[in-house]
Amino acid sequence: MNDTVYVGNAGKDAALDRGWLLGHFKNASDPRYSEEVEIKWGVHPQGEKRAQWVTGEERTALLVLISGRFRVELPERSVLLAEQGDYVVWGRGVGHSWYAEEESVVLTVRWPSVPGFKGN
């Protein structure tokens, strides 16, 4: 394998690192290492929720619904993602939480990839 190319399966690879496919937390020699962006493949059973509200966020985030029904709670706003491809973007400094109303698969992209942050 060329060390600048990685081929994998999001579902299988995500299970190895709490959902994270790409970011600063991968080994620097891994093609999935990045200081610019983080990507997560999140598989959430119905009823799963973020245990704590995220505060002090230093990244911008994009969350895309692949399947299911997923609610993102933002300050003064609740966003329901119900159709495949629905998405929400929130900027730096915006806290959030989430709840899987149905079994859901979501793709999250965050930037930049900030050392010290790896949470859900």
NORZICOR-V424512 format. One record per residue. N is the residue number from 0. PHI is phi in degrees with one decimal (* if undefined). OMEGA is omega in radians with two decimals (NA if undefined). NEAR is the number of other C-alpha atoms within 12 Angstrom. Layout:
# NORZICOR-V424512
N:PHI:OMEGA:NEAR
N:PHI:OMEGA:NEAR
This chain:
# NORZICOR-V424512
0:*:3.05:8
1:-68.5:-3.07:9
2:-74.6:3.03:13
3:-108.4:3.12:12
4:-129.4:3.06:12
5:-132.4:3.08:17
6:-120.1:-3.11:15
7:-152.8:3.09:15
8:-124.2:-3.05:14
9:-56.9:-3.12:24
10:-63.0:-3.12:21
11:-72.2:-3.12:17
12:-67.1:-3.13:22
13:-61.6:-3.13:23
14:-64.2:-3.11:18
15:-85.3:-3.02:16
16:-145.3:3.09:22
17:51.8:3.08:22
18:99.3:-3.03:29
19:-78.8:3.14:37
20:-102.9:-3.01:37
21:-154.7:3.08:36
22:159.2:-3.09:32
23:-65.3:-3.04:28
24:-82.3:3.03:28
25:-80.7:3.11:23
26:-61.0:-3.07:15
27:-58.7:3.12:15
28:-86.7:-3.12:15
29:-85.3:3.10:20
30:-59.6:3.12:22
31:-87.1:3.06:28
32:-74.5:3.10:25
33:-154.9:2.99:25
34:-95.6:-3.08:24
35:-92.0:-2.99:20
36:-149.6:3.03:28
37:-125.9:3.12:35
38:-131.2:-3.13:37
39:-128.7:3.01:35
40:-103.0:-3.06:33
41:-103.1:3.07:37
42:-111.5:-3.00:34
43:-126.2:3.07:31
44:-67.1:3.11:19
45:-53.7:3.10:19
46:91.3:3.12:19
47:-68.3:3.12:22
48:-141.7:3.08:25
49:-70.8:-3.04:20
50:-63.3:-3.13:13
51:-129.7:3.05:14
52:-64.7:3.11:20
53:-80.1:3.09:24
54:-128.7:3.11:17
55:68.2:-3.10:14
56:-63.9:-3.13:25
57:-108.5:-3.07:22
58:-122.8:2.93:30
59:-91.5:-3.10:26
60:-134.2:3.01:29
61:-125.9:3.10:26
62:-122.5:-3.09:34
63:-115.9:3.08:33
64:-79.5:3.05:34
65:-91.4:3.10:24
66:-155.0:3.09:27
67:97.2:-3.11:28
68:-146.2:-2.93:32
69:-135.7:-3.11:41
70:-110.6:3.07:36
71:-111.5:3.12:37
72:-97.3:3.11:26
73:-123.7:3.13:23
74:-55.0:3.09:18
75:63.4:-3.13:11
76:-157.8:3.05:16
77:-117.5:-3.08:16
78:-114.9:3.10:27
79:-99.8:3.05:26
80:-101.3:-2.99:30
81:-121.8:-3.14:25
82:-115.3:3.12:19
83:-49.8:-3.13:19
84:96.4:3.05:20
85:-59.4:3.14:24
86:-149.8:3.09:26
87:-138.5:3.09:30
88:-124.7:3.02:26
89:-133.9:-3.02:27
90:-93.7:3.12:22
91:-57.0:3.11:20
92:85.0:-3.12:16
93:-94.3:3.08:23
94:-71.2:3.11:26
95:-161.1:2.99:34
96:-148.8:-3.14:28
97:-152.7:-3.12:34
98:-149.1:3.09:32
99:-88.1:-3.14:30
100:-71.4:3.01:23
101:-133.9:3.01:24
102:-54.5:-3.00:23
103:-136.6:2.96:30
104:-122.0:3.13:36
105:-131.4:3.05:42
106:-110.7:3.14:35
107:-114.1:3.06:33
108:-121.1:3.11:32
109:-127.5:3.10:37
110:-147.4:-0.16:29
111:-73.0:3.07:25
112:-85.3:-2.99:30
113:-103.9:3.07:22
114:-55.7:-3.12:20
115:98.1:3.10:12
116:-111.8:3.06:22
117:-151.6:-3.00:27
118:-53.1:-3.11:24
119:-69.2:NA:29
